Amino acid sequence: RASYNEEGNLGVNILVRNGSTQAVSLELLPLEMLNENGEIIAKGLFTLPPLTIQANTSKPWTFIFPKELVEINAFSQWTIRIPDQEVI
């Protein structure tokens, strides 16, 4: 689910899935939200408190993109992904 709040920030409710056989802890998570045309709606780097997801489970989480990080305001469908990381 994705919706804007009164301040114009974009909240996205997703399931964070761990398909591995070991627990995973996340502290920093880069995310990109794309529209039905593959264009970036919003992107950001989220600091988590840390978030631990047990093996082969999912955990619901809400990510809020501040309005300054939202590039496209109107969309009918969306997907979220972890962007490819550049090697420096």
PDB file of N, CA, C and O in Angstrom:
ATOM      1  N   ARG A   1       0.844  -1.170   0.000  1.00  0.00           N
ATOM      2  CA  ARG A   1       0.000   0.000   0.000  1.00  0.00           C
ATOM      3  C   ARG A   1       0.892   1.236   0.000  1.00  0.00           C
ATOM      4  O   ARG A   1       1.922   1.274   0.673  1.00  0.00           O
ATOM      5  N   ALA A   2       0.486   2.233  -0.754  1.00  0.00           N
ATOM      6  CA  ALA A   2       1.231   3.484  -0.817  1.00  0.00           C
ATOM      7  C   ALA A   2       0.244   4.637  -0.749  1.00  0.00           C
ATOM      8  O   ALA A   2      -0.788   4.620  -1.419  1.00  0.00           O
ATOM      9  N   SER A   3       0.567   5.644   0.068  1.00  0.00           N
ATOM     10  CA  SER A   3      -0.310   6.813   0.165  1.00  0.00           C
ATOM     11  C   SER A   3       0.483   8.007   0.678  1.00  0.00           C
ATOM     12  O   SER A   3       1.514   7.869   1.335  1.00  0.00           O
ATOM     13  N   TYR A   4      -0.045   9.189   0.349  1.00  0.00           N
ATOM     14  CA  TYR A   4       0.561  10.437   0.809  1.00  0.00           C
ATOM     15  C   TYR A   4      -0.113  10.871   2.106  1.00  0.00           C
ATOM     16  O   TYR A   4      -1.320  10.700   2.277  1.00  0.00           O
ATOM     17  N   ASN A   5       0.684  11.436   3.022  1.00  0.00           N
ATOM     18  CA  ASN A   5       0.095  11.991   4.242  1.00  0.00           C
ATOM     19  C   ASN A   5      -0.171  13.485   4.040  1.00  0.00           C
ATOM     20  O   ASN A   5       0.085  14.031   2.967  1.00  0.00           O
ATOM     21  N   GLU A   6      -0.676  14.125   5.063  1.00  0.00           N
ATOM     22  CA  GLU A   6      -1.053  15.535   4.962  1.00  0.00           C
ATOM     23  C   GLU A   6       0.127  16.447   4.644  1.00  0.00           C
ATOM     24  O   GLU A   6      -0.058  17.509   4.050  1.00  0.00           O
ATOM     25  N   GLU A   7       1.335  16.047   5.030  1.00  0.00           N
ATOM     26  CA  GLU A   7       2.531  16.858   4.770  1.00  0.00           C
ATOM     27  C   GLU A   7       3.109  16.620   3.377  1.00  0.00           C
ATOM     28  O   GLU A   7       4.060  17.295   2.982  1.00  0.00           O
ATOM     29  N   GLY A   8       2.547  15.667   2.623  1.00  0.00           N
ATOM     30  CA  GLY A   8       3.049  15.369   1.290  1.00  0.00           C
ATOM     31  C   GLY A   8       4.103  14.287   1.245  1.00  0.00           C
ATOM     32  O   GLY A   8       4.658  14.012   0.181  1.00  0.00           O
ATOM     33  N   ASN A   9       4.397  13.661   2.386  1.00  0.00           N
ATOM     34  CA  ASN A   9       5.338  12.553   2.411  1.00  0.00           C
ATOM     35  C   ASN A   9       4.652  11.292   1.905  1.00  0.00           C
ATOM     36  O   ASN A   9       3.444  11.126   2.075  1.00  0.00           O
ATOM     37  N   LEU A  10       5.417  10.410   1.285  1.00  0.00           N
ATOM     38  CA  LEU A  10       4.880   9.191   0.695  1.00  0.00           C
ATOM     39  C   LEU A  10       5.189   8.000   1.588  1.00  0.00           C
ATOM     40  O   LEU A  10       6.354   7.640   1.763  1.00  0.00           O
ATOM     41  N   GLY A  11       4.161   7.389   2.153  1.00  0.00           N
ATOM     42  CA  GLY A  11       4.316   6.204   2.985  1.00  0.00           C
ATOM     43  C   GLY A  11       4.045   4.952   2.179  1.00  0.00           C
ATOM     44  O   GLY A  11       3.063   4.879   1.440  1.00  0.00           O
ATOM     45  N   VAL A  12       4.923   3.961   2.322  1.00  0.00           N
ATOM     46  CA  VAL A  12       4.801   2.707   1.586  1.00  0.00           C
ATOM     47  C   VAL A  12       4.850   1.554   2.577  1.00  0.00           C
ATOM     48  O   VAL A  12       5.825   1.396   3.311  1.00  0.00           O
ATOM     49  N   ASN A  13       3.795   0.750   2.593  1.00  0.00           N
ATOM     50  CA  ASN A  13       3.736  -0.441   3.447  1.00  0.00           C
ATOM     51  C   ASN A  13       4.111  -1.649   2.603  1.00  0.00           C
ATOM     52  O   ASN A  13       3.464  -1.939   1.596  1.00  0.00           O
ATOM     53  N   ILE A  14       5.167  -2.358   3.020  1.00  0.00           N
ATOM     54  CA  ILE A  14       5.624  -3.519   2.258  1.00  0.00           C
ATOM     55  C   ILE A  14       5.952  -4.671   3.206  1.00  0.00           C
ATOM     56  O   ILE A  14       6.051  -4.483   4.419  1.00  0.00           O
ATOM     57  N   LEU A  15       6.116  -5.847   2.644  1.00  0.00           N
ATOM     58  CA  LEU A  15       6.637  -6.990   3.374  1.00  0.00           C
ATOM     59  C   LEU A  15       8.100  -7.138   2.996  1.00  0.00           C
ATOM     60  O   LEU A  15       8.425  -7.273   1.816  1.00  0.00           O
ATOM     61  N   VAL A  16       8.983  -7.113   3.979  1.00  0.00           N
ATOM     62  CA  VAL A  16      10.404  -7.324   3.748  1.00  0.00           C
ATOM     63  C   VAL A  16      10.627  -8.822   3.929  1.00  0.00           C
ATOM     64  O   VAL A  16      10.425  -9.354   5.021  1.00  0.00           O
ATOM     65  N   ARG A  17      11.039  -9.496   2.873  1.00  0.00           N
ATOM     66  CA  ARG A  17      11.125 -10.952   2.868  1.00  0.00           C
ATOM     67  C   ARG A  17      12.567 -11.421   2.955  1.00  0.00           C
ATOM     68  O   ARG A  17      13.448 -10.895   2.275  1.00  0.00           O
ATOM     69  N   ASN A  18      12.795 -12.417   3.799  1.00  0.00           N
ATOM     70  CA  ASN A  18      14.098 -13.066   3.920  1.00  0.00           C
ATOM     71  C   ASN A  18      13.939 -14.495   3.426  1.00  0.00           C
ATOM     72  O   ASN A  18      13.370 -15.331   4.129  1.00  0.00           O
ATOM     73  N   GLY A  19      14.427 -14.786   2.240  1.00  0.00           N
ATOM     74  CA  GLY A  19      14.318 -16.119   1.663  1.00  0.00           C
ATOM     75  C   GLY A  19      15.513 -16.998   1.957  1.00  0.00           C
ATOM     76  O   GLY A  19      15.619 -18.096   1.411  1.00  0.00           O
ATOM     77  N   SER A  20      16.413 -16.541   2.807  1.00  0.00           N
ATOM     78  CA  SER A  20      17.605 -17.336   3.113  1.00  0.00           C
ATOM     79  C   SER A  20      17.351 -18.258   4.312  1.00  0.00           C
ATOM     80  O   SER A  20      16.286 -18.224   4.928  1.00  0.00           O
ATOM     81  N   THR A  21      18.338 -19.065   4.619  1.00  0.00           N
ATOM     82  CA  THR A  21      18.218 -20.012   5.735  1.00  0.00           C
ATOM     83  C   THR A  21      18.760 -19.444   7.050  1.00  0.00           C
ATOM     84  O   THR A  21      18.785 -20.144   8.063  1.00  0.00           O
ATOM     85  N   GLN A  22      19.193 -18.183   7.038  1.00  0.00           N
ATOM     86  CA  GLN A  22      19.718 -17.540   8.240  1.00  0.00           C
ATOM     87  C   GLN A  22      19.011 -16.209   8.465  1.00  0.00           C
ATOM     88  O   GLN A  22      18.549 -15.573   7.517  1.00  0.00           O
ATOM     89  N   ALA A  23      18.931 -15.795   9.727  1.00  0.00           N
ATOM     90  CA  ALA A  23      18.345 -14.492  10.054  1.00  0.00           C
ATOM     91  C   ALA A  23      19.191 -13.377   9.440  1.00  0.00           C
ATOM     92  O   ALA A  23      20.407 -13.511   9.303  1.00  0.00           O
ATOM     93  N   VAL A  24      18.540 -12.289   9.076  1.00  0.00           N
ATOM     94  CA  VAL A  24      19.209 -11.134   8.489  1.00  0.00           C
ATOM     95  C   VAL A  24      18.846  -9.909   9.313  1.00  0.00           C
ATOM     96  O   VAL A  24      17.680  -9.708   9.653  1.00  0.00           O
ATOM     97  N   SER A  25      19.843  -9.090   9.635  1.00  0.00           N
ATOM     98  CA  SER A  25      19.609  -7.821  10.331  1.00  0.00           C
ATOM     99  C   SER A  25      19.944  -6.680   9.386  1.00  0.00           C
ATOM    100  O   SER A  25      21.015  -6.652   8.779  1.00  0.00           O
ATOM    101  N   LEU A  26      19.022  -5.745   9.269  1.00  0.00           N
ATOM    102  CA  LEU A  26      19.213  -4.596   8.394  1.00  0.00           C
ATOM    103  C   LEU A  26      19.296  -3.335   9.239  1.00  0.00           C
ATOM    104  O   LEU A  26      18.487  -3.131  10.144  1.00  0.00           O
ATOM    105  N   GLU A  27      20.271  -2.495   8.942  1.00  0.00           N
ATOM    106  CA  GLU A  27      20.395  -1.213   9.623  1.00  0.00           C
ATOM    107  C   GLU A  27      20.272  -0.050   8.650  1.00  0.00           C
ATOM    108  O   GLU A  27      19.722   0.997   8.992  1.00  0.00           O
ATOM    109  N   LEU A  28      20.782  -0.232   7.439  1.00  0.00           N
ATOM    110  CA  LEU A  28      20.663   0.760   6.364  1.00  0.00           C
ATOM    111  C   LEU A  28      20.075   0.052   5.159  1.00  0.00           C
ATOM    112  O   LEU A  28      20.546  -1.018   4.772  1.00  0.00           O
ATOM    113  N   LEU A  29      19.047   0.642   4.564  1.00  0.00           N
ATOM    114  CA  LEU A  29      18.400   0.007   3.427  1.00  0.00           C
ATOM    115  C   LEU A  29      18.091   1.046   2.356  1.00  0.00           C
ATOM    116  O   LEU A  29      17.229   1.901   2.558  1.00  0.00           O
ATOM    117  N   PRO A  30      18.795   0.985   1.201  1.00  0.00           N
ATOM    118  CA  PRO A  30      18.458   1.874   0.097  1.00  0.00           C
ATOM    119  C   PRO A  30      17.250   1.307  -0.645  1.00  0.00           C
ATOM    120  O   PRO A  30      17.196   0.105  -0.905  1.00  0.00           O
ATOM    121  N   LEU A  31      16.288   2.150  -0.985  1.00  0.00           N
ATOM    122  CA  LEU A  31      15.095   1.705  -1.698  1.00  0.00           C
ATOM    123  C   LEU A  31      14.768   2.658  -2.842  1.00  0.00           C
ATOM    124  O   LEU A  31      14.985   3.866  -2.749  1.00  0.00           O
ATOM    125  N   GLU A  32      14.245   2.090  -3.916  1.00  0.00           N
ATOM    126  CA  GLU A  32      13.695   2.852  -5.024  1.00  0.00           C
ATOM    127  C   GLU A  32      12.276   2.371  -5.257  1.00  0.00           C
ATOM    128  O   GLU A  32      12.011   1.168  -5.254  1.00  0.00           O
ATOM    129  N   MET A  33      11.376   3.300  -5.456  1.00  0.00           N
ATOM    130  CA  MET A  33       9.994   2.986  -5.792  1.00  0.00           C
ATOM    131  C   MET A  33       9.786   3.385  -7.243  1.00  0.00           C
ATOM    132  O   MET A  33      10.050   4.526  -7.622  1.00  0.00           O
ATOM    133  N   LEU A  34       9.307   2.435  -8.065  1.00  0.00           N
ATOM    134  CA  LEU A  34       9.157   2.653  -9.498  1.00  0.00           C
ATOM    135  C   LEU A  34       7.696   2.602  -9.895  1.00  0.00           C
ATOM    136  O   LEU A  34       6.902   1.879  -9.293  1.00  0.00           O
ATOM    137  N   ASN A  35       7.341   3.383 -10.926  1.00  0.00           N
ATOM    138  CA  ASN A  35       5.969   3.340 -11.433  1.00  0.00           C
ATOM    139  C   ASN A  35       5.833   2.257 -12.492  1.00  0.00           C
ATOM    140  O   ASN A  35       6.780   1.517 -12.758  1.00  0.00           O
ATOM    141  N   GLU A  36       4.654   2.165 -13.095  1.00  0.00           N
ATOM    142  CA  GLU A  36       4.366   1.127 -14.081  1.00  0.00           C
ATOM    143  C   GLU A  36       5.231   1.235 -15.337  1.00  0.00           C
ATOM    144  O   GLU A  36       5.318   0.276 -16.104  1.00  0.00           O
ATOM    145  N   ASN A  37       5.872   2.388 -15.561  1.00  0.00           N
ATOM    146  CA  ASN A  37       6.755   2.581 -16.712  1.00  0.00           C
ATOM    147  C   ASN A  37       8.229   2.400 -16.364  1.00  0.00           C
ATOM    148  O   ASN A  37       9.094   2.611 -17.215  1.00  0.00           O
ATOM    149  N   GLY A  38       8.527   2.012 -15.123  1.00  0.00           N
ATOM    150  CA  GLY A  38       9.906   1.829 -14.690  1.00  0.00           C
ATOM    151  C   GLY A  38      10.594   3.113 -14.289  1.00  0.00           C
ATOM    152  O   GLY A  38      11.804   3.120 -14.063  1.00  0.00           O
ATOM    153  N   GLU A  39       9.845   4.209 -14.195  1.00  0.00           N
ATOM    154  CA  GLU A  39      10.412   5.493 -13.782  1.00  0.00           C
ATOM    155  C   GLU A  39      10.457   5.567 -12.253  1.00  0.00           C
ATOM    156  O   GLU A  39       9.587   5.021 -11.574  1.00  0.00           O
ATOM    157  N   ILE A  40      11.459   6.233 -11.726  1.00  0.00           N
ATOM    158  CA  ILE A  40      11.607   6.337 -10.273  1.00  0.00           C
ATOM    159  C   ILE A  40      10.590   7.337  -9.718  1.00  0.00           C
ATOM    160  O   ILE A  40      10.581   8.510 -10.091  1.00  0.00           O
ATOM    161  N   ILE A  41       9.745   6.852  -8.829  1.00  0.00           N
ATOM    162  CA  ILE A  41       8.790   7.696  -8.112  1.00  0.00           C
ATOM    163  C   ILE A  41       9.496   8.377  -6.953  1.00  0.00           C
ATOM    164  O   ILE A  41       9.358   9.583  -6.750  1.00  0.00           O
ATOM    165  N   ALA A  42      10.259   7.589  -6.191  1.00  0.00           N
ATOM    166  CA  ALA A  42      10.993   8.104  -5.030  1.00  0.00           C
ATOM    167  C   ALA A  42      12.155   7.167  -4.738  1.00  0.00           C
ATOM    168  O   ALA A  42      12.113   5.982  -5.069  1.00  0.00           O
ATOM    169  N   LYS A  43      13.186   7.711  -4.118  1.00  0.00           N
ATOM    170  CA  LYS A  43      14.305   6.877  -3.684  1.00  0.00           C
ATOM    171  C   LYS A  43      14.905   7.488  -2.437  1.00  0.00           C
ATOM    172  O   LYS A  43      14.874   8.703  -2.241  1.00  0.00           O
ATOM    173  N   GLY A  44      15.452   6.623  -1.596  1.00  0.00           N
ATOM    174  CA  GLY A  44      16.050   7.101  -0.365  1.00  0.00           C
ATOM    175  C   GLY A  44      16.836   6.017   0.338  1.00  0.00           C
ATOM    176  O   GLY A  44      16.765   4.844  -0.029  1.00  0.00           O
ATOM    177  N   LEU A  45      17.581   6.414   1.345  1.00  0.00           N
ATOM    178  CA  LEU A  45      18.349   5.507   2.191  1.00  0.00           C
ATOM    179  C   LEU A  45      17.726   5.549   3.571  1.00  0.00           C
ATOM    180  O   LEU A  45      17.678   6.605   4.202  1.00  0.00           O
ATOM    181  N   PHE A  46      17.247   4.407   4.044  1.00  0.00           N
ATOM    182  CA  PHE A  46      16.539   4.332   5.316  1.00  0.00           C
ATOM    183  C   PHE A  46      17.435   3.747   6.394  1.00  0.00           C
ATOM    184  O   PHE A  46      18.099   2.732   6.184  1.00  0.00           O
ATOM    185  N   THR A  47      17.447   4.398   7.548  1.00  0.00           N
ATOM    186  CA  THR A  47      18.146   3.912   8.726  1.00  0.00           C
ATOM    187  C   THR A  47      17.122   3.189   9.590  1.00  0.00           C
ATOM    188  O   THR A  47      16.110   3.766   9.986  1.00  0.00           O
ATOM    189  N   LEU A  48      17.395   1.923   9.876  1.00  0.00           N
ATOM    190  CA  LEU A  48      16.456   1.092  10.625  1.00  0.00           C
ATOM    191  C   LEU A  48      16.974   0.846  12.033  1.00  0.00           C
ATOM    192  O   LEU A  48      18.163   1.034  12.291  1.00  0.00           O
ATOM    193  N   PRO A  49      16.099   0.425  12.960  1.00  0.00           N
ATOM    194  CA  PRO A  49      16.459   0.435  14.390  1.00  0.00           C
ATOM    195  C   PRO A  49      17.093  -0.786  15.054  1.00  0.00           C
ATOM    196  O   PRO A  49      16.793  -0.843  16.247  1.00  0.00           O
ATOM    197  N   PRO A  50      17.814  -1.694  14.670  1.00  0.00           N
ATOM    198  CA  PRO A  50      17.929  -2.508  13.466  1.00  0.00           C
ATOM    199  C   PRO A  50      16.716  -3.437  13.301  1.00  0.00           C
ATOM    200  O   PRO A  50      16.020  -3.764  14.262  1.00  0.00           O
ATOM    201  N   LEU A  51      16.498  -3.837  12.076  1.00  0.00           N
ATOM    202  CA  LEU A  51      15.379  -4.698  11.723  1.00  0.00           C
ATOM    203  C   LEU A  51      15.919  -6.104  11.479  1.00  0.00           C
ATOM    204  O   LEU A  51      16.712  -6.314  10.562  1.00  0.00           O
ATOM    205  N   THR A  52      15.492  -7.067  12.295  1.00  0.00           N
ATOM    206  CA  THR A  52      15.919  -8.455  12.128  1.00  0.00           C
ATOM    207  C   THR A  52      14.767  -9.260  11.557  1.00  0.00           C
ATOM    208  O   THR A  52      13.648  -9.223  12.068  1.00  0.00           O
ATOM    209  N   ILE A  53      15.061  -9.985  10.492  1.00  0.00           N
ATOM    210  CA  ILE A  53      14.065 -10.843   9.850  1.00  0.00           C
ATOM    211  C   ILE A  53      14.586 -12.269   9.915  1.00  0.00           C
ATOM    212  O   ILE A  53      15.659 -12.574   9.395  1.00  0.00           O
ATOM    213  N   GLN A  54      13.822 -13.131  10.553  1.00  0.00           N
ATOM    214  CA  GLN A  54      14.221 -14.525  10.706  1.00  0.00           C
ATOM    215  C   GLN A  54      14.228 -15.236   9.356  1.00  0.00           C
ATOM    216  O   GLN A  54      13.620 -14.764   8.395  1.00  0.00           O
ATOM    217  N   ALA A  55      14.917 -16.369   9.291  1.00  0.00           N
ATOM    218  CA  ALA A  55      15.036 -17.151   8.064  1.00  0.00           C
ATOM    219  C   ALA A  55      13.659 -17.531   7.522  1.00  0.00           C
ATOM    220  O   ALA A  55      12.760 -17.909   8.273  1.00  0.00           O
ATOM    221  N   ASN A  56      13.517 -17.422   6.220  1.00  0.00           N
ATOM    222  CA  ASN A  56      12.297 -17.837   5.505  1.00  0.00           C
ATOM    223  C   ASN A  56      11.021 -17.214   6.057  1.00  0.00           C
ATOM    224  O   ASN A  56       9.983 -17.872   6.121  1.00  0.00           O
ATOM    225  N   THR A  57      11.098 -15.952   6.454  1.00  0.00           N
ATOM    226  CA  THR A  57       9.915 -15.238   6.940  1.00  0.00           C
ATOM    227  C   THR A  57       9.866 -13.850   6.301  1.00  0.00           C
ATOM    228  O   THR A  57      10.797 -13.423   5.619  1.00  0.00           O
ATOM    229  N   SER A  58       8.772 -13.176   6.541  1.00  0.00           N
ATOM    230  CA  SER A  58       8.590 -11.794   6.091  1.00  0.00           C
ATOM    231  C   SER A  58       8.169 -10.949   7.273  1.00  0.00           C
ATOM    232  O   SER A  58       7.599 -11.451   8.242  1.00  0.00           O
ATOM    233  N   LYS A  59       8.454  -9.663   7.186  1.00  0.00           N
ATOM    234  CA  LYS A  59       8.061  -8.733   8.242  1.00  0.00           C
ATOM    235  C   LYS A  59       7.472  -7.494   7.582  1.00  0.00           C
ATOM    236  O   LYS A  59       8.085  -6.918   6.683  1.00  0.00           O
ATOM    237  N   PRO A  60       6.277  -7.076   8.028  1.00  0.00           N
ATOM    238  CA  PRO A  60       5.716  -5.839   7.472  1.00  0.00           C
ATOM    239  C   PRO A  60       6.480  -4.632   8.005  1.00  0.00           C
ATOM    240  O   PRO A  60       6.908  -4.608   9.159  1.00  0.00           O
ATOM    241  N   TRP A  61       6.641  -3.640   7.148  1.00  0.00           N
ATOM    242  CA  TRP A  61       7.346  -2.422   7.553  1.00  0.00           C
ATOM    243  C   TRP A  61       6.829  -1.260   6.725  1.00  0.00           C
ATOM    244  O   TRP A  61       6.488  -1.427   5.554  1.00  0.00           O
ATOM    245  N   THR A  62       6.770  -0.093   7.325  1.00  0.00           N
ATOM    246  CA  THR A  62       6.367   1.109   6.607  1.00  0.00           C
ATOM    247  C   THR A  62       7.577   2.011   6.421  1.00  0.00           C
ATOM    248  O   THR A  62       8.269   2.357   7.378  1.00  0.00           O
ATOM    249  N   PHE A  63       7.815   2.381   5.182  1.00  0.00           N
ATOM    250  CA  PHE A  63       8.891   3.309   4.838  1.00  0.00           C
ATOM    251  C   PHE A  63       8.242   4.606   4.399  1.00  0.00           C
ATOM    252  O   PHE A  63       7.283   4.595   3.628  1.00  0.00           O
ATOM    253  N   ILE A  64       8.759   5.721   4.884  1.00  0.00           N
ATOM    254  CA  ILE A  64       8.208   7.022   4.532  1.00  0.00           C
ATOM    255  C   ILE A  64       9.268   7.820   3.777  1.00  0.00           C
ATOM    256  O   ILE A  64      10.319   8.168   4.314  1.00  0.00           O
ATOM    257  N   PHE A  65       8.951   8.098   2.510  1.00  0.00           N
ATOM    258  CA  PHE A  65       9.817   8.940   1.688  1.00  0.00           C
ATOM    259  C   PHE A  65       9.412  10.386   1.938  1.00  0.00           C
ATOM    260  O   PHE A  65       8.279  10.758   1.629  1.00  0.00           O
ATOM    261  N   PRO A  66      10.298  11.217   2.488  1.00  0.00           N
ATOM    262  CA  PRO A  66       9.967  12.636   2.638  1.00  0.00           C
ATOM    263  C   PRO A  66       9.646  13.240   1.275  1.00  0.00           C
ATOM    264  O   PRO A  66      10.190  12.809   0.258  1.00  0.00           O
ATOM    265  N   LYS A  67       8.775  14.224   1.252  1.00  0.00           N
ATOM    266  CA  LYS A  67       8.325  14.808  -0.020  1.00  0.00           C
ATOM    267  C   LYS A  67       9.482  15.305  -0.875  1.00  0.00           C
ATOM    268  O   LYS A  67       9.365  15.354  -2.099  1.00  0.00           O
ATOM    269  N   GLU A  68      10.590  15.674  -0.255  1.00  0.00           N
ATOM    270  CA  GLU A  68      11.764  16.140  -1.002  1.00  0.00           C
ATOM    271  C   GLU A  68      12.383  15.017  -1.840  1.00  0.00           C
ATOM    272  O   GLU A  68      13.092  15.293  -2.808  1.00  0.00           O
ATOM    273  N   LEU A  69      12.126  13.757  -1.482  1.00  0.00           N
ATOM    274  CA  LEU A  69      12.679  12.619  -2.209  1.00  0.00           C
ATOM    275  C   LEU A  69      11.720  12.054  -3.251  1.00  0.00           C
ATOM    276  O   LEU A  69      12.078  11.134  -3.986  1.00  0.00           O
ATOM    277  N   VAL A  70      10.515  12.592  -3.321  1.00  0.00           N
ATOM    278  CA  VAL A  70       9.509  12.119  -4.274  1.00  0.00           C
ATOM    279  C   VAL A  70       9.675  12.873  -5.593  1.00  0.00           C
ATOM    280  O   VAL A  70       9.598  14.101  -5.636  1.00  0.00           O
ATOM    281  N   GLU A  71       9.905  12.112  -6.666  1.00  0.00           N
ATOM    282  CA  GLU A  71      10.133  12.706  -7.982  1.00  0.00           C
ATOM    283  C   GLU A  71       8.884  12.718  -8.853  1.00  0.00           C
ATOM    284  O   GLU A  71       8.730  13.604  -9.693  1.00  0.00           O
ATOM    285  N   ILE A  72       7.985  11.746  -8.667  1.00  0.00           N
ATOM    286  CA  ILE A  72       6.745  11.648  -9.438  1.00  0.00           C
ATOM    287  C   ILE A  72       5.601  11.515  -8.446  1.00  0.00           C
ATOM    288  O   ILE A  72       5.631  10.636  -7.584  1.00  0.00           O
ATOM    289  N   ASN A  73       4.598  12.372  -8.552  1.00  0.00           N
ATOM    290  CA  ASN A  73       3.514  12.369  -7.577  1.00  0.00           C
ATOM    291  C   ASN A  73       2.329  11.495  -7.955  1.00  0.00           C
ATOM    292  O   ASN A  73       1.600  11.044  -7.072  1.00  0.00           O
ATOM    293  N   ALA A  74       2.115  11.243  -9.234  1.00  0.00           N
ATOM    294  CA  ALA A  74       0.957  10.471  -9.668  1.00  0.00           C
ATOM    295  C   ALA A  74       1.414   9.145 -10.273  1.00  0.00           C
ATOM    296  O   ALA A  74       2.326   9.115 -11.099  1.00  0.00           O
ATOM    297  N   PHE A  75       0.777   8.056  -9.861  1.00  0.00           N
ATOM    298  CA  PHE A  75       1.089   6.736 -10.393  1.00  0.00           C
ATOM    299  C   PHE A  75      -0.111   5.832 -10.138  1.00  0.00           C
ATOM    300  O   PHE A  75      -0.890   6.062  -9.212  1.00  0.00           O
ATOM    301  N   SER A  76      -0.251   4.794 -10.974  1.00  0.00           N
ATOM    302  CA  SER A  76      -1.361   3.866 -10.783  1.00  0.00           C
ATOM    303  C   SER A  76      -0.872   2.517 -10.251  1.00  0.00           C
ATOM    304  O   SER A  76      -1.595   1.836  -9.524  1.00  0.00           O
ATOM    305  N   GLN A  77       0.337   2.139 -10.609  1.00  0.00           N
ATOM    306  CA  GLN A  77       0.940   0.907 -10.103  1.00  0.00           C
ATOM    307  C   GLN A  77       2.366   1.222  -9.682  1.00  0.00           C
ATOM    308  O   GLN A  77       2.967   2.189 -10.149  1.00  0.00           O
ATOM    309  N   TRP A  78       2.895   0.393  -8.796  1.00  0.00           N
ATOM    310  CA  TRP A  78       4.258   0.633  -8.345  1.00  0.00           C
ATOM    311  C   TRP A  78       4.907  -0.664  -7.897  1.00  0.00           C
ATOM    312  O   TRP A  78       4.241  -1.664  -7.628  1.00  0.00           O
ATOM    313  N   THR A  79       6.211  -0.611  -7.829  1.00  0.00           N
ATOM    314  CA  THR A  79       7.012  -1.702  -7.281  1.00  0.00           C
ATOM    315  C   THR A  79       8.154  -1.065  -6.508  1.00  0.00           C
ATOM    316  O   THR A  79       8.495   0.098  -6.723  1.00  0.00           O
ATOM    317  N   ILE A  80       8.732  -1.834  -5.615  1.00  0.00           N
ATOM    318  CA  ILE A  80       9.845  -1.299  -4.824  1.00  0.00           C
ATOM    319  C   ILE A  80      11.021  -2.248  -4.968  1.00  0.00           C
ATOM    320  O   ILE A  80      10.841  -3.461  -5.074  1.00  0.00           O
ATOM    321  N   ARG A  81      12.226  -1.693  -4.972  1.00  0.00           N
ATOM    322  CA  ARG A  81      13.410  -2.535  -5.123  1.00  0.00           C
ATOM    323  C   ARG A  81      14.586  -1.929  -4.383  1.00  0.00           C
ATOM    324  O   ARG A  81      14.596  -0.748  -4.037  1.00  0.00           O
ATOM    325  N   ILE A  82      15.571  -2.773  -4.154  1.00  0.00           N
ATOM    326  CA  ILE A  82      16.870  -2.312  -3.644  1.00  0.00           C
ATOM    327  C   ILE A  82      17.702  -2.014  -4.886  1.00  0.00           C
ATOM    328  O   ILE A  82      17.912  -2.904  -5.710  1.00  0.00           O
ATOM    329  N   PRO A  83      18.177  -0.784  -5.037  1.00  0.00           N
ATOM    330  CA  PRO A  83      18.926  -0.445  -6.259  1.00  0.00           C
ATOM    331  C   PRO A  83      20.260  -1.169  -6.323  1.00  0.00           C
ATOM    332  O   PRO A  83      20.824  -1.565  -5.303  1.00  0.00           O
ATOM    333  N   ASP A  84      20.753  -1.332  -7.553  1.00  0.00           N
ATOM    334  CA  ASP A  84      22.081  -1.898  -7.750  1.00  0.00           C
ATOM    335  C   ASP A  84      23.093  -0.973  -7.097  1.00  0.00           C
ATOM    336  O   ASP A  84      22.989   0.250  -7.187  1.00  0.00           O
ATOM    337  N   GLN A  85      24.068  -1.574  -6.441  1.00  0.00           N
ATOM    338  CA  GLN A  85      25.108  -0.791  -5.778  1.00  0.00           C
ATOM    339  C   GLN A  85      26.309  -0.664  -6.706  1.00  0.00           C
ATOM    340  O   GLN A  85      26.765  -1.651  -7.283  1.00  0.00           O
ATOM    341  N   GLU A  86      26.811   0.545  -6.843  1.00  0.00           N
ATOM    342  CA  GLU A  86      28.003   0.778  -7.660  1.00  0.00           C
ATOM    343  C   GLU A  86      29.230   0.428  -6.854  1.00  0.00           C
ATOM    344  O   GLU A  86      29.311   0.729  -5.663  1.00  0.00           O
ATOM    345  N   VAL A  87      30.183  -0.206  -7.504  1.00  0.00           N
ATOM    346  CA  VAL A  87      31.455  -0.558  -6.874  1.00  0.00           C
ATOM    347  C   VAL A  87      32.434   0.559  -7.174  1.00  0.00           C
ATOM    348  O   VAL A  87      32.657   0.908  -8.334  1.00  0.00           O
ATOM    349  N   ILE A  88      33.027   1.130  -6.106  1.00  0.00           N
ATOM    350  CA  ILE A  88      33.974   2.241  -6.286  1.00  0.00           C
ATOM    351  C   ILE A  88      35.383   1.771  -5.974  1.00  0.00           C
ATOM    352  O   ILE A  88      36.329   2.553  -6.064  1.00  0.00           O
TER     353      ILE A  88
END
